[in-house]
Amino acid sequence: MLNKRVKTDIVNPEHFSVGCAESLDNKTGTVTEYSENQDKYLVKFDTPARKWWTNQLPCTCFWFDKKNLREV
């Protein structure tokens, strides 16, 4: 799945912190890394996700389970 274009599709928003799933859902980007230890994929977004807490820097990438990603 490395270097694949994906769109996020958050399956269980309750598994994310408040506001996080809403900010990250339906974001498009590219899978840039895979963590075997955690079985997660790092997605670098085409555009930063909006902030879900006050002092946060713009979120340009995030680790996801495969179930929350679909190829585009």
Backbone as JSON Lines, residues from 0, in Angstrom:
{"i":0,"aa":"M","n":[0.82,-1.19,0.0],"ca":[0.0,0.0,0.0],"c":[0.87,1.27,0.0]}
{"i":1,"aa":"L","n":[2.17,1.11,0.15],"ca":[3.06,2.27,0.13],"c":[2.95,3.01,-1.2]}
{"i":2,"aa":"N","n":[2.97,4.33,-1.13],"ca":[2.88,5.23,-2.28],"c":[1.53,5.2,-2.98]}
{"i":3,"aa":"K","n":[0.54,4.57,-2.4],"ca":[-0.81,4.54,-2.98],"c":[-1.57,5.79,-2.58]}
{"i":4,"aa":"R","n":[-2.43,6.25,-3.49],"ca":[-3.33,7.36,-3.21],"c":[-4.54,6.81,-2.47]}
{"i":5,"aa":"V","n":[-4.9,7.46,-1.36],"ca":[-6.0,6.98,-0.54],"c":[-6.91,8.14,-0.12]}
{"i":6,"aa":"K","n":[-8.09,7.75,0.33],"ca":[-9.02,8.68,0.95],"c":[-9.41,8.07,2.29]}
{"i":7,"aa":"T","n":[-9.43,8.89,3.32],"ca":[-9.78,8.36,4.65],"c":[-11.28,8.15,4.74]}
{"i":8,"aa":"D","n":[-11.65,7.11,5.42],"ca":[-13.05,6.75,5.66],"c":[-13.11,6.2,7.08]}
{"i":9,"aa":"I","n":[-13.29,7.09,8.04],"ca":[-13.24,6.72,9.46],"c":[-14.41,5.8,9.8]}
{"i":10,"aa":"V","n":[-14.09,4.56,10.18],"ca":[-15.1,3.54,10.48],"c":[-15.68,3.7,11.88]}
{"i":11,"aa":"N","n":[-14.81,3.9,12.87],"ca":[-15.25,4.04,14.27],"c":[-14.77,5.37,14.83]}
{"i":12,"aa":"P","n":[-15.51,6.46,14.63],"ca":[-15.05,7.76,15.1],"c":[-14.85,7.82,16.61]}
{"i":13,"aa":"E","n":[-15.53,6.95,17.35],"ca":[-15.39,6.95,18.81],"c":[-14.0,6.48,19.26]}
{"i":14,"aa":"H","n":[-13.2,5.91,18.36],"ca":[-11.84,5.47,18.68],"c":[-10.82,6.6,18.56]}
{"i":15,"aa":"F","n":[-11.28,7.79,18.16],"ca":[-10.42,8.96,18.01],"c":[-10.8,9.98,19.08]}
{"i":16,"aa":"S","n":[-9.88,10.91,19.36],"ca":[-10.19,11.96,20.33],"c":[-11.28,12.88,19.77]}
{"i":17,"aa":"V","n":[-11.91,13.63,20.64],"ca":[-13.02,14.5,20.27],"c":[-12.59,15.48,19.18]}
{"i":18,"aa":"G","n":[-13.31,15.49,18.08],"ca":[-13.04,16.38,16.96],"c":[-12.05,15.84,15.94]}
{"i":19,"aa":"C","n":[-11.26,14.86,16.32],"ca":[-10.22,14.33,15.44],"c":[-10.81,13.62,14.23]}
{"i":20,"aa":"A","n":[-11.73,12.7,14.45],"ca":[-12.31,11.93,13.34],"c":[-12.99,12.85,12.34]}
{"i":21,"aa":"E","n":[-13.69,13.86,12.83],"ca":[-14.39,14.78,11.93],"c":[-13.39,15.56,11.06]}
{"i":22,"aa":"S","n":[-12.25,15.9,11.62],"ca":[-11.23,16.64,10.87],"c":[-10.5,15.77,9.85]}
{"i":23,"aa":"L","n":[-10.33,14.49,10.17],"ca":[-9.54,13.61,9.32],"c":[-10.37,12.81,8.32]}
{"i":24,"aa":"D","n":[-11.68,12.74,8.51],"ca":[-12.52,11.95,7.61],"c":[-12.6,12.6,6.23]}
{"i":25,"aa":"N","n":[-12.56,11.78,5.21],"ca":[-12.65,12.2,3.81],"c":[-11.46,13.02,3.33]}
{"i":26,"aa":"K","n":[-10.3,12.87,3.96],"ca":[-9.08,13.53,3.49],"c":[-8.39,12.63,2.47]}
{"i":27,"aa":"T","n":[-7.85,13.22,1.44],"ca":[-7.09,12.46,0.45],"c":[-5.59,12.71,0.67]}
{"i":28,"aa":"G","n":[-4.81,11.71,0.3],"ca":[-3.36,11.83,0.44],"c":[-2.66,10.59,-0.08]}
{"i":29,"aa":"T","n":[-1.4,10.47,0.31],"ca":[-0.55,9.37,-0.14],"c":[0.03,8.63,1.06]}
{"i":30,"aa":"V","n":[0.02,7.31,1.01],"ca":[0.63,6.49,2.07],"c":[2.14,6.6,1.91]}
{"i":31,"aa":"T","n":[2.81,7.1,2.95],"ca":[4.26,7.32,2.86],"c":[5.06,6.34,3.71]}
{"i":32,"aa":"E","n":[4.44,5.73,4.73],"ca":[5.15,4.79,5.6],"c":[4.19,3.72,6.1]}
{"i":33,"aa":"Y","n":[4.78,2.6,6.51],"ca":[4.02,1.52,7.13],"c":[4.75,1.09,8.39]}
{"i":34,"aa":"S","n":[4.02,0.92,9.49],"ca":[4.59,0.45,10.74],"c":[4.14,-0.98,10.99]}
{"i":35,"aa":"E","n":[5.07,-1.92,10.85],"ca":[4.73,-3.33,11.09],"c":[4.35,-3.57,12.55]}
{"i":36,"aa":"N","n":[5.04,-2.91,13.46],"ca":[4.78,-3.1,14.9],"c":[3.35,-2.75,15.26]}
{"i":37,"aa":"Q","n":[2.83,-1.68,14.66],"ca":[1.48,-1.23,15.0],"c":[0.46,-1.53,13.92]}
{"i":38,"aa":"D","n":[0.91,-2.05,12.77],"ca":[0.06,-2.33,11.63],"c":[-0.75,-1.08,11.23]}
{"i":39,"aa":"K","n":[-0.02,0.03,11.07],"ca":[-0.63,1.32,10.71],"c":[0.09,1.93,9.52]}
{"i":40,"aa":"Y","n":[-0.65,2.79,8.82],"ca":[-0.14,3.46,7.63],"c":[-0.12,4.97,7.86]}
{"i":41,"aa":"L","n":[0.99,5.61,7.5],"ca":[1.1,7.07,7.61],"c":[0.64,7.68,6.29]}
{"i":42,"aa":"V","n":[-0.38,8.52,6.39],"ca":[-0.92,9.19,5.21],"c":[-0.52,10.66,5.26]}
{"i":43,"aa":"K","n":[0.15,11.11,4.2],"ca":[0.47,12.53,4.06],"c":[-0.65,13.15,3.23]}
{"i":44,"aa":"F","n":[-1.36,14.11,3.83],"ca":[-2.53,14.7,3.19],"c":[-2.15,15.68,2.08]}
{"i":45,"aa":"D","n":[-3.02,15.8,1.1],"ca":[-2.84,16.77,0.02],"c":[-2.92,18.2,0.57]}
{"i":46,"aa":"T","n":[-3.83,18.41,1.49],"ca":[-3.98,19.7,2.18],"c":[-4.11,19.41,3.67]}
{"i":47,"aa":"P","n":[-3.62,20.29,4.53],"ca":[-3.7,20.03,5.97],"c":[-5.15,19.89,6.45]}
{"i":48,"aa":"A","n":[-5.33,19.01,7.44],"ca":[-6.64,18.87,8.08],"c":[-6.86,20.05,9.02]}
{"i":49,"aa":"R","n":[-8.11,20.41,9.21],"ca":[-8.38,21.51,10.14],"c":[-8.06,21.07,11.57]}
{"i":50,"aa":"K","n":[-7.74,22.05,12.4],"ca":[-7.37,21.76,13.79],"c":[-8.57,21.26,14.57]}
{"i":51,"aa":"W","n":[-8.32,20.34,15.52],"ca":[-9.4,19.88,16.4],"c":[-9.13,20.23,17.85]}
{"i":52,"aa":"W","n":[-8.03,20.92,18.1],"ca":[-7.81,21.52,19.42],"c":[-7.05,22.82,19.22]}
{"i":53,"aa":"T","n":[-7.18,23.71,20.17],"ca":[-6.78,25.11,20.03],"c":[-5.33,25.34,19.65]}
{"i":54,"aa":"N","n":[-4.38,24.79,20.35],"ca":[-2.96,25.11,20.12],"c":[-2.25,24.16,19.16]}
{"i":55,"aa":"Q","n":[-2.98,23.45,18.4],"ca":[-2.45,22.46,17.47],"c":[-1.89,23.13,16.21]}
{"i":56,"aa":"L","n":[-0.8,22.58,15.7],"ca":[-0.31,22.97,14.38],"c":[-1.18,22.27,13.33]}
{"i":57,"aa":"P","n":[-1.25,22.79,12.12],"ca":[-2.03,22.09,11.09],"c":[-1.54,20.65,10.92]}
{"i":58,"aa":"C","n":[-2.47,19.73,10.83],"ca":[-2.15,18.31,10.7],"c":[-1.94,17.98,9.23]}
{"i":59,"aa":"T","n":[-0.7,17.64,8.88],"ca":[-0.37,17.35,7.48],"c":[-0.27,15.85,7.21]}
{"i":60,"aa":"C","n":[-0.21,15.03,8.27],"ca":[-0.16,13.58,8.11],"c":[-0.67,12.92,9.39]}
{"i":61,"aa":"F","n":[-1.04,11.64,9.3],"ca":[-1.61,10.94,10.44],"c":[-1.49,9.44,10.2]}
{"i":62,"aa":"W","n":[-1.35,8.66,11.29],"ca":[-1.28,7.2,11.21],"c":[-2.7,6.62,11.27]}
{"i":63,"aa":"F","n":[-3.01,5.69,10.35],"ca":[-4.33,5.07,10.27],"c":[-4.23,3.55,10.19]}
{"i":64,"aa":"D","n":[-5.26,2.89,10.71],"ca":[-5.45,1.46,10.45],"c":[-5.92,1.32,9.01]}
{"i":65,"aa":"K","n":[-5.64,0.2,8.4],"ca":[-6.03,-0.04,7.01],"c":[-7.54,0.07,6.82]}
{"i":66,"aa":"K","n":[-8.32,-0.31,7.82],"ca":[-9.78,-0.28,7.7],"c":[-10.32,1.14,7.49]}
{"i":67,"aa":"N","n":[-9.52,2.16,7.83],"ca":[-9.94,3.55,7.68],"c":[-9.47,4.19,6.37]}
{"i":68,"aa":"L","n":[-8.92,3.37,5.48],"ca":[-8.39,3.88,4.21],"c":[-8.99,3.14,3.04]}
{"i":69,"aa":"R","n":[-9.22,3.88,1.96],"ca":[-9.61,3.22,0.71],"c":[-8.83,3.86,-0.43]}
{"i":70,"aa":"E","n":[-8.43,3.04,-1.35],"ca":[-7.65,3.53,-2.49],"c":[-8.51,4.37,-3.42]}
{"i":71,"aa":"V","n":[-7.89,5.4,-4.0],"ca":[-8.61,6.25,-4.97],"c":[-7.88,6.23,-6.3]}
